[in-house]
Amino acid sequence: MRETQPNFFVGLDVGTSTVRCVIGALDATNEETSLSVIGHGSAPNTGMRKGLVAHVEEVSAAINHAITEAERISGIRVQSATVNVNGVHVHGADSQGVIAISAANREITNEDKMRAEEAATIIQIPSNREIIQVFPKNYRVDGHESIKDPRGMRGVRLEVDTHIVTASTPNLRGLDAVLERVNIRPSHHTVAGLAAAEVVLSRKQREAGTLVLDIGAGTTNLAIIEDGEVQYVAVIPMGGINITNDLAIGLKTDLEIAEMVKLKHAALAGHAKKGNVSVQHESRNHIFNAEDVSMIVEARVEEIFDYVEKELKKVHKSRKLPGGIVIVGGTAKIPGIDHLAKEKLGLASRIGKIHPLGGIADDIKDPAFITAIGLMELDMLFQDQETHGYSSSGGSDNWIGFLGNFWQKVKN
């Protein structure tokens, strides 16, 4: 059994093709407190299908390997972690909560705020689904709108607009069962896109409106952050594996070779090589036309962006996000993908980069590690919320509202 040590924070990204674990700690020097990465690990995962557990033993082995590697580097033992929930079973929907202020002086307290949020969770959902997160967007007091924090105000009626994220109960229990096999307790669940947003967005981008795209192996996670709040969450069942499959078909080659071609030579228009490209596999040199590779990759990436555009249109945000698009995940490493996103979605686009961290963070600057780092930072934030009595009602996790104050404290 692993042992937990206080003041350490763990993010566990259980991805379709790879499991990644990041361990962090607060480092206080010269009266300043900073967050440092003290351990990380990764392992190939062959037991997932589009974000869902398909083979328990294989996923368990991958998680155990990634955590063991992170433990070896950090020198600590891990018992719990904040874990991402993935797959098309993850849905986001808007909801409203309304309560009457019961205090004699009609002053709104933190308890009133939490009661309103809890009231928003009283919605009809199928018995095989459950709420994993609730994100308040704004409040109204006696009809006065666009209130970010109603505490201390006076009124009779308090309303809250929220975005509620739900997930399939069987899929959640399946993930928890895998974690239980390796003696890891999921301290919190969250969505990959939200974890990535924690790492790559500035305060200005959060306020203006930004789309975070986490393009993984089997899925693409979307998270729209605007006015400092979570506005929309969605998951598209398409990612890097689809590019590999297309290359295997288009180039008439084995999947292993197609994956090597993708990792070494995938590039989009304007960034593709000229002539031929080659990869070595089992002592043989396999040669392909670079333009063919680029054409196949671009067709699939365009399709992913077409689905992203449909999601943006659902919430009337198509070409209406001043903060643009931030792309993370393993597929973000394809040269030119940000330029294609700009062309297809009509928004400024860039590859996500993590904000400065101490320790051995330089070892994991890969965009594929961004979600795991975000999960680690959220693990820290969740612990701080619970320490100061901020945990949300109904077992849900409400983190967006605490980011500014928390990071101000951490960074002095």
Disulfide bonds with the S-S distance in Angstrom:
none
